[in-house]
Amino acid sequence: MRVILAALGLWVLFMVPARAADDPESLYNAQCLKCHGANGDGKGHAEMKIKPADLRSDAVQKLSNEELYKSIAYGIGHKEYAHAFAARGMDAKQIASLVIYIRKFAKTSKKTE
């Protein structure tokens, strides 16, 4: 019985972080929020030497999904700081989910501005 409980405990321990890593909001909060801000305005960290992109902006929102994907995954299009999250262990599904999540900033920013 102890072996079963221990195995169940390990399963829960490893499955919860895996699910959180696949949730685009959790992924954004863990990887993007500190620079791009909670609402994507690029004001996440006041003392930054670089100015993060405003994810709500037309410049970002007019990028194709492929361009946005490449920007997140490989840092393509970044002048000051290349993300290259693919090289940091983020998989294609996670990056694609971030693209969809970032698209929501355009919809919500129009309502709040």
PyMOL commands that set and color helices and strands:
alter all, ss='L'
color gray80, all
select helices_A, chain A and resi 2-22+24-31+33-36+58-61+65-74+92-112
alter helices_A, ss='H'
color red, helices_A
deselect
rebuild
show_as cartoon
